[in-house]
Amino acid sequence: MASPHEPWTDPDDTPEWTDDQFRRAAVWHGDKLIRPADGTLTRPGRPKSDNPKQQVTLRLDRAVLEGFRATGPGWQSRINAELRKALKLKD
């Protein structure tokens, strides 16, 4: 059932999937996930990193958080860069 905020789309009117979308799609056999999706239906996922970042919970002063957010998209990466500078770590 369509959301009250979105118009209903007839399934016969949806675009066909490309070969690339099928390659990236999750594969299920009944309730068992055989292969997870890689990316989204419109773009591939990120390449695997040799040194992936770790997700953490961190409490920051409101002024610090607001200041970094005000710098626009990429503010989390800028926080990481500033912490690397403070620790004198190489890029």
PDB file of N, CA, C and O in Angstrom, chain B, residues numbered from 101:
ATOM      1  N   MET B 101       0.844  -1.185   0.000  1.00  0.00           N
ATOM      2  CA  MET B 101       0.000   0.000   0.000  1.00  0.00           C
ATOM      3  C   MET B 101       0.885   1.242   0.000  1.00  0.00           C
ATOM      4  O   MET B 101       1.857   1.307   0.752  1.00  0.00           O
ATOM      5  N   ALA B 102       0.568   2.197  -0.810  1.00  0.00           N
ATOM      6  CA  ALA B 102       1.370   3.423  -0.914  1.00  0.00           C
ATOM      7  C   ALA B 102       1.175   4.292   0.312  1.00  0.00           C
ATOM      8  O   ALA B 102       0.109   4.298   0.927  1.00  0.00           O
ATOM      9  N   SER B 103       2.205   5.013   0.652  1.00  0.00           N
ATOM     10  CA  SER B 103       2.143   5.967   1.745  1.00  0.00           C
ATOM     11  C   SER B 103       1.181   7.080   1.361  1.00  0.00           C
ATOM     12  O   SER B 103       1.042   7.380   0.175  1.00  0.00           O
ATOM     13  N   PRO B 104       0.510   7.705   2.331  1.00  0.00           N
ATOM     14  CA  PRO B 104      -0.390   8.818   1.990  1.00  0.00           C
ATOM     15  C   PRO B 104       0.362  10.012   1.408  1.00  0.00           C
ATOM     16  O   PRO B 104      -0.246  10.900   0.812  1.00  0.00           O
ATOM     17  N   HIS B 105       1.693  10.035   1.581  1.00  0.00           N
ATOM     18  CA  HIS B 105       2.496  11.149   1.094  1.00  0.00           C
ATOM     19  C   HIS B 105       3.096  10.883  -0.282  1.00  0.00           C
ATOM     20  O   HIS B 105       3.597  11.805  -0.926  1.00  0.00           O
ATOM     21  N   GLU B 106       3.051   9.630  -0.739  1.00  0.00           N
ATOM     22  CA  GLU B 106       3.630   9.282  -2.020  1.00  0.00           C
ATOM     23  C   GLU B 106       2.545   8.746  -2.943  1.00  0.00           C
ATOM     24  O   GLU B 106       1.687   7.975  -2.514  1.00  0.00           O
ATOM     25  N   PRO B 107       2.579   9.151  -4.203  1.00  0.00           N
ATOM     26  CA  PRO B 107       1.579   8.609  -5.122  1.00  0.00           C
ATOM     27  C   PRO B 107       1.841   7.124  -5.382  1.00  0.00           C
ATOM     28  O   PRO B 107       2.986   6.673  -5.363  1.00  0.00           O
ATOM     29  N   TRP B 108       0.783   6.384  -5.620  1.00  0.00           N
ATOM     30  CA  TRP B 108       0.913   4.966  -5.907  1.00  0.00           C
ATOM     31  C   TRP B 108       1.508   4.796  -7.290  1.00  0.00           C
ATOM     32  O   TRP B 108       1.128   5.499  -8.226  1.00  0.00           O
ATOM     33  N   THR B 109       2.448   3.857  -7.423  1.00  0.00           N
ATOM     34  CA  THR B 109       3.052   3.563  -8.706  1.00  0.00           C
ATOM     35  C   THR B 109       2.669   2.158  -9.108  1.00  0.00           C
ATOM     36  O   THR B 109       2.863   1.210  -8.347  1.00  0.00           O
ATOM     37  N   ASP B 110       2.130   2.026 -10.293  1.00  0.00           N
ATOM     38  CA  ASP B 110       1.776   0.713 -10.823  1.00  0.00           C
ATOM     39  C   ASP B 110       3.068  -0.068 -11.051  1.00  0.00           C
ATOM     40  O   ASP B 110       3.960   0.437 -11.733  1.00  0.00           O
ATOM     41  N   PRO B 111       3.207  -1.292 -10.504  1.00  0.00           N
ATOM     42  CA  PRO B 111       4.439  -2.052 -10.690  1.00  0.00           C
ATOM     43  C   PRO B 111       4.805  -2.264 -12.161  1.00  0.00           C
ATOM     44  O   PRO B 111       5.982  -2.418 -12.483  1.00  0.00           O
ATOM     45  N   ASP B 112       3.827  -2.273 -13.042  1.00  0.00           N
ATOM     46  CA  ASP B 112       4.112  -2.432 -14.475  1.00  0.00           C
ATOM     47  C   ASP B 112       4.796  -1.204 -15.055  1.00  0.00           C
ATOM     48  O   ASP B 112       5.373  -1.280 -16.139  1.00  0.00           O
ATOM     49  N   ASP B 113       4.746  -0.078 -14.358  1.00  0.00           N
ATOM     50  CA  ASP B 113       5.360   1.157 -14.851  1.00  0.00           C
ATOM     51  C   ASP B 113       6.771   1.382 -14.312  1.00  0.00           C
ATOM     52  O   ASP B 113       7.418   2.356 -14.699  1.00  0.00           O
ATOM     53  N   THR B 114       7.264   0.519 -13.437  1.00  0.00           N
ATOM     54  CA  THR B 114       8.593   0.722 -12.873  1.00  0.00           C
ATOM     55  C   THR B 114       9.662   0.345 -13.897  1.00  0.00           C
ATOM     56  O   THR B 114       9.442  -0.544 -14.720  1.00  0.00           O
ATOM     57  N   PRO B 115      10.821   1.014 -13.856  1.00  0.00           N
ATOM     58  CA  PRO B 115      11.875   0.698 -14.833  1.00  0.00           C
ATOM     59  C   PRO B 115      12.463  -0.688 -14.585  1.00  0.00           C
ATOM     60  O   PRO B 115      12.465  -1.182 -13.457  1.00  0.00           O
ATOM     61  N   GLU B 116      12.958  -1.301 -15.645  1.00  0.00           N
ATOM     62  CA  GLU B 116      13.603  -2.601 -15.510  1.00  0.00           C
ATOM     63  C   GLU B 116      14.972  -2.436 -14.874  1.00  0.00           C
ATOM     64  O   GLU B 116      15.638  -1.416 -15.052  1.00  0.00           O
ATOM     65  N   TRP B 117      15.383  -3.463 -14.125  1.00  0.00           N
ATOM     66  CA  TRP B 117      16.693  -3.455 -13.494  1.00  0.00           C
ATOM     67  C   TRP B 117      17.777  -3.677 -14.540  1.00  0.00           C
ATOM     68  O   TRP B 117      17.577  -4.393 -15.522  1.00  0.00           O
ATOM     69  N   THR B 118      18.922  -3.053 -14.312  1.00  0.00           N
ATOM     70  CA  THR B 118      20.074  -3.277 -15.186  1.00  0.00           C
ATOM     71  C   THR B 118      20.840  -4.501 -14.680  1.00  0.00           C
ATOM     72  O   THR B 118      20.620  -4.956 -13.558  1.00  0.00           O
ATOM     73  N   ASP B 119      21.734  -5.027 -15.509  1.00  0.00           N
ATOM     74  CA  ASP B 119      22.568  -6.160 -15.090  1.00  0.00           C
ATOM     75  C   ASP B 119      23.390  -5.782 -13.859  1.00  0.00           C
ATOM     76  O   ASP B 119      23.577  -6.600 -12.958  1.00  0.00           O
ATOM     77  N   ASP B 120      23.883  -4.537 -13.823  1.00  0.00           N
ATOM     78  CA  ASP B 120      24.684  -4.075 -12.687  1.00  0.00           C
ATOM     79  C   ASP B 120      23.855  -4.082 -11.406  1.00  0.00           C
ATOM     80  O   ASP B 120      24.364  -4.462 -10.351  1.00  0.00           O
ATOM     81  N   GLN B 121      22.595  -3.671 -11.476  1.00  0.00           N
ATOM     82  CA  GLN B 121      21.739  -3.678 -10.284  1.00  0.00           C
ATOM     83  C   GLN B 121      21.510  -5.109  -9.795  1.00  0.00           C
ATOM     84  O   GLN B 121      21.506  -5.358  -8.589  1.00  0.00           O
ATOM     85  N   PHE B 122      21.319  -6.045 -10.719  1.00  0.00           N
ATOM     86  CA  PHE B 122      21.150  -7.441 -10.315  1.00  0.00           C
ATOM     87  C   PHE B 122      22.419  -7.976  -9.648  1.00  0.00           C
ATOM     88  O   PHE B 122      22.333  -8.725  -8.675  1.00  0.00           O
ATOM     89  N   ARG B 123      23.599  -7.598 -10.161  1.00  0.00           N
ATOM     90  CA  ARG B 123      24.860  -8.055  -9.574  1.00  0.00           C
ATOM     91  C   ARG B 123      25.032  -7.543  -8.145  1.00  0.00           C
ATOM     92  O   ARG B 123      25.617  -8.236  -7.313  1.00  0.00           O
ATOM     93  N   ARG B 124      24.530  -6.332  -7.844  1.00  0.00           N
ATOM     94  CA  ARG B 124      24.703  -5.729  -6.517  1.00  0.00           C
ATOM     95  C   ARG B 124      23.579  -6.070  -5.550  1.00  0.00           C
ATOM     96  O   ARG B 124      23.697  -5.796  -4.355  1.00  0.00           O
ATOM     97  N   ALA B 125      22.493  -6.660  -6.035  1.00  0.00           N
ATOM     98  CA  ALA B 125      21.324  -6.920  -5.191  1.00  0.00           C
ATOM     99  C   ALA B 125      21.584  -8.052  -4.194  1.00  0.00           C
ATOM    100  O   ALA B 125      22.386  -8.950  -4.449  1.00  0.00           O
ATOM    101  N   ALA B 126      20.896  -7.991  -3.063  1.00  0.00           N
ATOM    102  CA  ALA B 126      20.950  -9.082  -2.088  1.00  0.00           C
ATOM    103  C   ALA B 126      20.269 -10.300  -2.693  1.00  0.00           C
ATOM    104  O   ALA B 126      19.304 -10.181  -3.449  1.00  0.00           O
ATOM    105  N   VAL B 127      20.787 -11.466  -2.349  1.00  0.00           N
ATOM    106  CA  VAL B 127      20.205 -12.717  -2.830  1.00  0.00           C
ATOM    107  C   VAL B 127      19.689 -13.485  -1.622  1.00  0.00           C
ATOM    108  O   VAL B 127      20.431 -13.757  -0.678  1.00  0.00           O
ATOM    109  N   TRP B 128      18.418 -13.827  -1.666  1.00  0.00           N
ATOM    110  CA  TRP B 128      17.766 -14.562  -0.585  1.00  0.00           C
ATOM    111  C   TRP B 128      17.260 -15.891  -1.128  1.00  0.00           C
ATOM    112  O   TRP B 128      16.859 -15.988  -2.288  1.00  0.00           O
ATOM    113  N   HIS B 129      17.281 -16.912  -0.279  1.00  0.00           N
ATOM    114  CA  HIS B 129      16.625 -18.182  -0.575  1.00  0.00           C
ATOM    115  C   HIS B 129      15.662 -18.403   0.575  1.00  0.00           C
ATOM    116  O   HIS B 129      16.059 -18.839   1.655  1.00  0.00           O
ATOM    117  N   GLY B 130      14.408 -18.104   0.340  1.00  0.00           N
ATOM    118  CA  GLY B 130      13.435 -18.134   1.427  1.00  0.00           C
ATOM    119  C   GLY B 130      13.789 -17.072   2.447  1.00  0.00           C
ATOM    120  O   GLY B 130      13.910 -15.896   2.103  1.00  0.00           O
ATOM    121  N   ASP B 131      13.958 -17.471   3.698  1.00  0.00           N
ATOM    122  CA  ASP B 131      14.319 -16.538   4.772  1.00  0.00           C
ATOM    123  C   ASP B 131      15.828 -16.430   4.981  1.00  0.00           C
ATOM    124  O   ASP B 131      16.274 -15.710   5.875  1.00  0.00           O
ATOM    125  N   LYS B 132      16.622 -17.135   4.169  1.00  0.00           N
ATOM    126  CA  LYS B 132      18.074 -17.159   4.359  1.00  0.00           C
ATOM    127  C   LYS B 132      18.766 -16.228   3.364  1.00  0.00           C
ATOM    128  O   LYS B 132      18.581 -16.342   2.152  1.00  0.00           O
ATOM    129  N   LEU B 133      19.576 -15.294   3.910  1.00  0.00           N
ATOM    130  CA  LEU B 133      20.356 -14.388   3.076  1.00  0.00           C
ATOM    131  C   LEU B 133      21.563 -15.146   2.546  1.00  0.00           C
ATOM    132  O   LEU B 133      22.399 -15.614   3.320  1.00  0.00           O
ATOM    133  N   ILE B 134      21.653 -15.266   1.233  1.00  0.00           N
ATOM    134  CA  ILE B 134      22.758 -15.967   0.592  1.00  0.00           C
ATOM    135  C   ILE B 134      23.917 -15.007   0.331  1.00  0.00           C
ATOM    136  O   ILE B 134      25.077 -15.340   0.573  1.00  0.00           O
ATOM    137  N   ARG B 135      23.588 -13.804  -0.168  1.00  0.00           N
ATOM    138  CA  ARG B 135      24.618 -12.796  -0.447  1.00  0.00           C
ATOM    139  C   ARG B 135      24.033 -11.421  -0.139  1.00  0.00           C
ATOM    140  O   ARG B 135      22.986 -11.066  -0.681  1.00  0.00           O
ATOM    141  N   PRO B 136      24.704 -10.623   0.740  1.00  0.00           N
ATOM    142  CA  PRO B 136      24.184  -9.284   1.044  1.00  0.00           C
ATOM    143  C   PRO B 136      24.349  -8.349  -0.154  1.00  0.00           C
ATOM    144  O   PRO B 136      25.179  -8.586  -1.032  1.00  0.00           O
ATOM    145  N   ALA B 137      23.559  -7.300  -0.174  1.00  0.00           N
ATOM    146  CA  ALA B 137      23.643  -6.299  -1.235  1.00  0.00           C
ATOM    147  C   ALA B 137      24.972  -5.568  -1.145  1.00  0.00           C
ATOM    148  O   ALA B 137      25.550  -5.426  -0.068  1.00  0.00           O
ATOM    149  N   ASP B 138      25.440  -5.109  -2.288  1.00  0.00           N
ATOM    150  CA  ASP B 138      26.676  -4.336  -2.372  1.00  0.00           C
ATOM    151  C   ASP B 138      26.307  -2.962  -2.910  1.00  0.00           C
ATOM    152  O   ASP B 138      26.109  -2.806  -4.115  1.00  0.00           O
ATOM    153  N   GLY B 139      26.211  -1.971  -2.045  1.00  0.00           N
ATOM    154  CA  GLY B 139      25.814  -0.636  -2.473  1.00  0.00           C
ATOM    155  C   GLY B 139      24.299  -0.514  -2.478  1.00  0.00           C
ATOM    156  O   GLY B 139      23.606  -1.142  -1.678  1.00  0.00           O
ATOM    157  N   THR B 140      23.802   0.299  -3.385  1.00  0.00           N
ATOM    158  CA  THR B 140      22.363   0.507  -3.517  1.00  0.00           C
ATOM    159  C   THR B 140      21.962   0.159  -4.939  1.00  0.00           C
ATOM    160  O   THR B 140      22.803  -0.222  -5.753  1.00  0.00           O
ATOM    161  N   LEU B 141      20.697   0.290  -5.231  1.00  0.00           N
ATOM    162  CA  LEU B 141      20.255  -0.015  -6.594  1.00  0.00           C
ATOM    163  C   LEU B 141      20.720   1.025  -7.599  1.00  0.00           C
ATOM    164  O   LEU B 141      20.720   0.762  -8.802  1.00  0.00           O
ATOM    165  N   THR B 142      21.117   2.200  -7.128  1.00  0.00           N
ATOM    166  CA  THR B 142      21.512   3.258  -8.058  1.00  0.00           C
ATOM    167  C   THR B 142      23.006   3.512  -8.096  1.00  0.00           C
ATOM    168  O   THR B 142      23.493   4.143  -9.035  1.00  0.00           O
ATOM    169  N   ARG B 143      23.748   3.041  -7.105  1.00  0.00           N
ATOM    170  CA  ARG B 143      25.199   3.254  -7.151  1.00  0.00           C
ATOM    171  C   ARG B 143      25.900   2.179  -6.329  1.00  0.00           C
ATOM    172  O   ARG B 143      25.345   1.674  -5.353  1.00  0.00           O
ATOM    173  N   PRO B 144      27.118   1.831  -6.728  1.00  0.00           N
ATOM    174  CA  PRO B 144      27.860   0.802  -5.988  1.00  0.00           C
ATOM    175  C   PRO B 144      28.230   1.268  -4.582  1.00  0.00           C
ATOM    176  O   PRO B 144      28.217   2.463  -4.288  1.00  0.00           O
ATOM    177  N   GLY B 145      28.552   0.324  -3.732  1.00  0.00           N
ATOM    178  CA  GLY B 145      28.991   0.648  -2.384  1.00  0.00           C
ATOM    179  C   GLY B 145      30.419   1.161  -2.392  1.00  0.00           C
ATOM    180  O   GLY B 145      31.075   1.208  -3.433  1.00  0.00           O
ATOM    181  N   ARG B 146      30.879   1.540  -1.233  1.00  0.00           N
ATOM    182  CA  ARG B 146      32.253   2.026  -1.101  1.00  0.00           C
ATOM    183  C   ARG B 146      33.231   0.877  -1.321  1.00  0.00           C
ATOM    184  O   ARG B 146      32.933  -0.276  -1.009  1.00  0.00           O
ATOM    185  N   PRO B 147      34.398   1.205  -1.860  1.00  0.00           N
ATOM    186  CA  PRO B 147      35.426   0.161  -1.949  1.00  0.00           C
ATOM    187  C   PRO B 147      35.887  -0.224  -0.544  1.00  0.00           C
ATOM    188  O   PRO B 147      35.874   0.600   0.370  1.00  0.00           O
ATOM    189  N   LYS B 148      36.290  -1.469  -0.384  1.00  0.00           N
ATOM    190  CA  LYS B 148      36.767  -1.943   0.919  1.00  0.00           C
ATOM    191  C   LYS B 148      38.077  -1.247   1.257  1.00  0.00           C
ATOM    192  O   LYS B 148      38.966  -1.139   0.412  1.00  0.00           O
ATOM    193  N   SER B 149      38.193  -0.776   2.495  1.00  0.00           N
ATOM    194  CA  SER B 149      39.386  -0.066   2.953  1.00  0.00           C
ATOM    195  C   SER B 149      40.334  -1.028   3.666  1.00  0.00           C
ATOM    196  O   SER B 149      39.896  -1.943   4.362  1.00  0.00           O
ATOM    197  N   ASP B 150      41.645  -0.810   3.484  1.00  0.00           N
ATOM    198  CA  ASP B 150      42.639  -1.591   4.214  1.00  0.00           C
ATOM    199  C   ASP B 150      42.680  -1.188   5.685  1.00  0.00           C
ATOM    200  O   ASP B 150      43.096  -1.972   6.538  1.00  0.00           O
ATOM    201  N   ASN B 151      42.244   0.043   5.976  1.00  0.00           N
ATOM    202  CA  ASN B 151      42.257   0.558   7.335  1.00  0.00           C
ATOM    203  C   ASN B 151      40.915   1.231   7.617  1.00  0.00           C
ATOM    204  O   ASN B 151      40.846   2.458   7.694  1.00  0.00           O
ATOM    205  N   PRO B 152      39.832   0.432   7.774  1.00  0.00           N
ATOM    206  CA  PRO B 152      38.508   1.039   7.936  1.00  0.00           C
ATOM    207  C   PRO B 152      38.376   1.807   9.243  1.00  0.00           C
ATOM    208  O   PRO B 152      38.983   1.446  10.252  1.00  0.00           O
ATOM    209  N   LYS B 153      37.581   2.863   9.215  1.00  0.00           N
ATOM    210  CA  LYS B 153      37.316   3.643  10.429  1.00  0.00           C
ATOM    211  C   LYS B 153      36.362   2.854  11.321  1.00  0.00           C
ATOM    212  O   LYS B 153      35.570   2.040  10.845  1.00  0.00           O
ATOM    213  N   GLN B 154      36.454   3.110  12.605  1.00  0.00           N
ATOM    214  CA  GLN B 154      35.617   2.437  13.590  1.00  0.00           C
ATOM    215  C   GLN B 154      34.523   3.388  14.058  1.00  0.00           C
ATOM    216  O   GLN B 154      34.785   4.557  14.342  1.00  0.00           O
ATOM    217  N   GLN B 155      33.310   2.885  14.136  1.00  0.00           N
ATOM    218  CA  GLN B 155      32.217   3.707  14.652  1.00  0.00           C
ATOM    219  C   GLN B 155      32.279   3.698  16.178  1.00  0.00           C
ATOM    220  O   GLN B 155      32.433   2.647  16.801  1.00  0.00           O
ATOM    221  N   VAL B 156      32.157   4.894  16.771  1.00  0.00           N
ATOM    222  CA  VAL B 156      32.191   5.032  18.223  1.00  0.00           C
ATOM    223  C   VAL B 156      31.099   6.000  18.661  1.00  0.00           C
ATOM    224  O   VAL B 156      30.526   6.732  17.854  1.00  0.00           O
ATOM    225  N   THR B 157      30.832   5.982  19.954  1.00  0.00           N
ATOM    226  CA  THR B 157      29.972   6.991  20.547  1.00  0.00           C
ATOM    227  C   THR B 157      30.893   7.952  21.282  1.00  0.00           C
ATOM    228  O   THR B 157      31.727   7.537  22.086  1.00  0.00           O
ATOM    229  N   LEU B 158      30.735   9.227  21.001  1.00  0.00           N
ATOM    230  CA  LEU B 158      31.630  10.233  21.554  1.00  0.00           C
ATOM    231  C   LEU B 158      30.812  11.430  22.009  1.00  0.00           C
ATOM    232  O   LEU B 158      29.952  11.909  21.269  1.00  0.00           O
ATOM    233  N   ARG B 159      31.065  11.913  23.200  1.00  0.00           N
ATOM    234  CA  ARG B 159      30.359  13.103  23.694  1.00  0.00           C
ATOM    235  C   ARG B 159      31.247  14.318  23.493  1.00  0.00           C
ATOM    236  O   ARG B 159      32.385  14.358  23.962  1.00  0.00           O
ATOM    237  N   LEU B 160      30.714  15.306  22.791  1.00  0.00           N
ATOM    238  CA  LEU B 160      31.443  16.544  22.519  1.00  0.00           C
ATOM    239  C   LEU B 160      30.660  17.719  23.064  1.00  0.00           C
ATOM    240  O   LEU B 160      29.439  17.654  23.203  1.00  0.00           O
ATOM    241  N   ASP B 161      31.366  18.795  23.371  1.00  0.00           N
ATOM    242  CA  ASP B 161      30.679  20.022  23.778  1.00  0.00           C
ATOM    243  C   ASP B 161      29.773  20.468  22.638  1.00  0.00           C
ATOM    244  O   ASP B 161      30.105  20.293  21.465  1.00  0.00           O
ATOM    245  N   ARG B 162      28.637  21.042  22.987  1.00  0.00           N
ATOM    246  CA  ARG B 162      27.682  21.518  21.980  1.00  0.00           C
ATOM    247  C   ARG B 162      28.340  22.503  21.022  1.00  0.00           C
ATOM    248  O   ARG B 162      28.117  22.441  19.813  1.00  0.00           O
ATOM    249  N   ALA B 163      29.149  23.411  21.561  1.00  0.00           N
ATOM    250  CA  ALA B 163      29.788  24.422  20.714  1.00  0.00           C
ATOM    251  C   ALA B 163      30.740  23.781  19.702  1.00  0.00           C
ATOM    252  O   ALA B 163      30.822  24.224  18.557  1.00  0.00           O
ATOM    253  N   VAL B 164      31.458  22.738  20.127  1.00  0.00           N
ATOM    254  CA  VAL B 164      32.373  22.042  19.214  1.00  0.00           C
ATOM    255  C   VAL B 164      31.573  21.369  18.106  1.00  0.00           C
ATOM    256  O   VAL B 164      31.902  21.509  16.928  1.00  0.00           O
ATOM    257  N   LEU B 165      30.538  20.647  18.474  1.00  0.00           N
ATOM    258  CA  LEU B 165      29.711  19.945  17.498  1.00  0.00           C
ATOM    259  C   LEU B 165      29.055  20.921  16.523  1.00  0.00           C
ATOM    260  O   LEU B 165      29.091  20.712  15.311  1.00  0.00           O
ATOM    261  N   GLU B 166      28.462  21.978  17.051  1.00  0.00           N
ATOM    262  CA  GLU B 166      27.808  22.967  16.187  1.00  0.00           C
ATOM    263  C   GLU B 166      28.819  23.645  15.269  1.00  0.00           C
ATOM    264  O   GLU B 166      28.521  23.919  14.107  1.00  0.00           O
ATOM    265  N   GLY B 167      30.021  23.918  15.794  1.00  0.00           N
ATOM    266  CA  GLY B 167      31.056  24.546  14.985  1.00  0.00           C
ATOM    267  C   GLY B 167      31.470  23.673  13.811  1.00  0.00           C
ATOM    268  O   GLY B 167      31.601  24.166  12.691  1.00  0.00           O
ATOM    269  N   PHE B 168      31.677  22.385  14.050  1.00  0.00           N
ATOM    270  CA  PHE B 168      32.059  21.491  12.954  1.00  0.00           C
ATOM    271  C   PHE B 168      30.900  21.290  11.984  1.00  0.00           C
ATOM    272  O   PHE B 168      31.108  21.294  10.770  1.00  0.00           O
ATOM    273  N   ARG B 169      29.688  21.114  12.496  1.00  0.00           N
ATOM    274  CA  ARG B 169      28.537  20.936  11.595  1.00  0.00           C
ATOM    275  C   ARG B 169      28.336  22.162  10.707  1.00  0.00           C
ATOM    276  O   ARG B 169      27.912  22.037   9.558  1.00  0.00           O
ATOM    277  N   ALA B 170      28.636  23.333  11.233  1.00  0.00           N
ATOM    278  CA  ALA B 170      28.459  24.576  10.469  1.00  0.00           C
ATOM    279  C   ALA B 170      29.418  24.658   9.280  1.00  0.00           C
ATOM    280  O   ALA B 170      29.207  25.452   8.364  1.00  0.00           O
ATOM    281  N   THR B 171      30.469  23.837   9.296  1.00  0.00           N
ATOM    282  CA  THR B 171      31.425  23.856   8.182  1.00  0.00           C
ATOM    283  C   THR B 171      30.911  23.082   6.974  1.00  0.00           C
ATOM    284  O   THR B 171      31.556  23.069   5.925  1.00  0.00           O
ATOM    285  N   GLY B 172      29.749  22.435   7.114  1.00  0.00           N
ATOM    286  CA  GLY B 172      29.125  21.764   5.973  1.00  0.00           C
ATOM    287  C   GLY B 172      29.437  20.282   5.885  1.00  0.00           C
ATOM    288  O   GLY B 172      30.026  19.704   6.798  1.00  0.00           O
ATOM    289  N   PRO B 173      29.032  19.668   4.766  1.00  0.00           N
ATOM    290  CA  PRO B 173      29.243  18.230   4.586  1.00  0.00           C
ATOM    291  C   PRO B 173      30.719  17.867   4.761  1.00  0.00           C
ATOM    292  O   PRO B 173      31.613  18.615   4.366  1.00  0.00           O
ATOM    293  N   GLY B 174      30.945  16.710   5.359  1.00  0.00           N
ATOM    294  CA  GLY B 174      32.306  16.257   5.611  1.00  0.00           C
ATOM    295  C   GLY B 174      32.822  16.650   6.984  1.00  0.00           C
ATOM    296  O   GLY B 174      34.002  16.463   7.282  1.00  0.00           O
ATOM    297  N   TRP B 175      31.949  17.194   7.824  1.00  0.00           N
ATOM    298  CA  TRP B 175      32.394  17.687   9.127  1.00  0.00           C
ATOM    299  C   TRP B 175      32.954  16.565   9.989  1.00  0.00           C
ATOM    300  O   TRP B 175      33.869  16.804  10.776  1.00  0.00           O
ATOM    301  N   GLN B 176      32.425  15.334   9.864  1.00  0.00           N
ATOM    302  CA  GLN B 176      32.955  14.230  10.667  1.00  0.00           C
ATOM    303  C   GLN B 176      34.402  13.937  10.277  1.00  0.00           C
ATOM    304  O   GLN B 176      35.244  13.678  11.138  1.00  0.00           O
ATOM    305  N   SER B 177      34.685  13.977   8.979  1.00  0.00           N
ATOM    306  CA  SER B 177      36.056  13.741   8.516  1.00  0.00           C
ATOM    307  C   SER B 177      36.995  14.840   8.998  1.00  0.00           C
ATOM    308  O   SER B 177      38.163  14.579   9.286  1.00  0.00           O
ATOM    309  N   ARG B 178      36.488  16.067   9.087  1.00  0.00           N
ATOM    310  CA  ARG B 178      37.324  17.167   9.587  1.00  0.00           C
ATOM    311  C   ARG B 178      37.632  16.989  11.077  1.00  0.00           C
ATOM    312  O   ARG B 178      38.723  17.331  11.532  1.00  0.00           O
ATOM    313  N   ILE B 179      36.671  16.456  11.831  1.00  0.00           N
ATOM    314  CA  ILE B 179      36.955  16.164  13.243  1.00  0.00           C
ATOM    315  C   ILE B 179      38.070  15.123  13.314  1.00  0.00           C
ATOM    316  O   ILE B 179      39.004  15.270  14.102  1.00  0.00           O
ATOM    317  N   ASN B 180      37.980  14.077  12.500  1.00  0.00           N
ATOM    318  CA  ASN B 180      39.006  13.044  12.471  1.00  0.00           C
ATOM    319  C   ASN B 180      40.369  13.646  12.125  1.00  0.00           C
ATOM    320  O   ASN B 180      41.374  13.310  12.750  1.00  0.00           O
ATOM    321  N   ALA B 181      40.401  14.532  11.133  1.00  0.00           N
ATOM    322  CA  ALA B 181      41.662  15.169  10.715  1.00  0.00           C
ATOM    323  C   ALA B 181      42.250  16.001  11.856  1.00  0.00           C
ATOM    324  O   ALA B 181      43.460  15.971  12.081  1.00  0.00           O
ATOM    325  N   GLU B 182      41.418  16.730  12.568  1.00  0.00           N
ATOM    326  CA  GLU B 182      41.909  17.553  13.686  1.00  0.00           C
ATOM    327  C   GLU B 182      42.445  16.681  14.821  1.00  0.00           C
ATOM    328  O   GLU B 182      43.450  17.028  15.442  1.00  0.00           O
ATOM    329  N   LEU B 183      41.796  15.570  15.094  1.00  0.00           N
ATOM    330  CA  LEU B 183      42.284  14.664  16.126  1.00  0.00           C
ATOM    331  C   LEU B 183      43.621  14.040  15.706  1.00  0.00           C
ATOM    332  O   LEU B 183      44.511  13.866  16.539  1.00  0.00           O
ATOM    333  N   ARG B 184      43.762  13.707  14.425  1.00  0.00           N
ATOM    334  CA  ARG B 184      45.041  13.175  13.927  1.00  0.00           C
ATOM    335  C   ARG B 184      46.154  14.218  14.094  1.00  0.00           C
ATOM    336  O   ARG B 184      47.274  13.886  14.483  1.00  0.00           O
ATOM    337  N   LYS B 185      45.826  15.492  13.791  1.00  0.00           N
ATOM    338  CA  LYS B 185      46.821  16.563  13.971  1.00  0.00           C
ATOM    339  C   LYS B 185      47.231  16.680  15.436  1.00  0.00           C
ATOM    340  O   LYS B 185      48.416  16.785  15.751  1.00  0.00           O
ATOM    341  N   ALA B 186      46.242  16.661  16.326  1.00  0.00           N
ATOM    342  CA  ALA B 186      46.531  16.797  17.753  1.00  0.00           C
ATOM    343  C   ALA B 186      47.421  15.662  18.253  1.00  0.00           C
ATOM    344  O   ALA B 186      48.231  15.865  19.157  1.00  0.00           O
ATOM    345  N   LEU B 187      47.280  14.479  17.677  1.00  0.00           N
ATOM    346  CA  LEU B 187      48.090  13.325  18.078  1.00  0.00           C
ATOM    347  C   LEU B 187      49.367  13.182  17.250  1.00  0.00           C
ATOM    348  O   LEU B 187      50.151  12.255  17.453  1.00  0.00           O
ATOM    349  N   LYS B 188      49.565  14.118  16.310  1.00  0.00           N
ATOM    350  CA  LYS B 188      50.725  14.115  15.435  1.00  0.00           C
ATOM    351  C   LYS B 188      50.868  12.805  14.653  1.00  0.00           C
ATOM    352  O   LYS B 188      51.957  12.242  14.539  1.00  0.00           O
ATOM    353  N   LEU B 189      49.717  12.332  14.110  1.00  0.00           N
ATOM    354  CA  LEU B 189      49.694  11.118  13.302  1.00  0.00           C
ATOM    355  C   LEU B 189      49.843  11.490  11.842  1.00  0.00           C
ATOM    356  O   LEU B 189      49.340  12.524  11.403  1.00  0.00           O
ATOM    357  N   LYS B 190      50.535  10.650  11.089  1.00  0.00           N
ATOM    358  CA  LYS B 190      50.686  10.902   9.653  1.00  0.00           C
ATOM    359  C   LYS B 190      49.387  10.565   8.943  1.00  0.00           C
ATOM    360  O   LYS B 190      48.623   9.709   9.389  1.00  0.00           O
ATOM    361  N   ASP B 191      49.145  11.255   7.823  1.00  0.00           N
ATOM    362  CA  ASP B 191      47.939  10.985   7.015  1.00  0.00           C
ATOM    363  C   ASP B 191      48.061   9.687   6.283  1.00  0.00           C
ATOM    364  O   ASP B 191      47.145   9.299   5.557  1.00  0.00           O
TER     365      ASP B 191
END
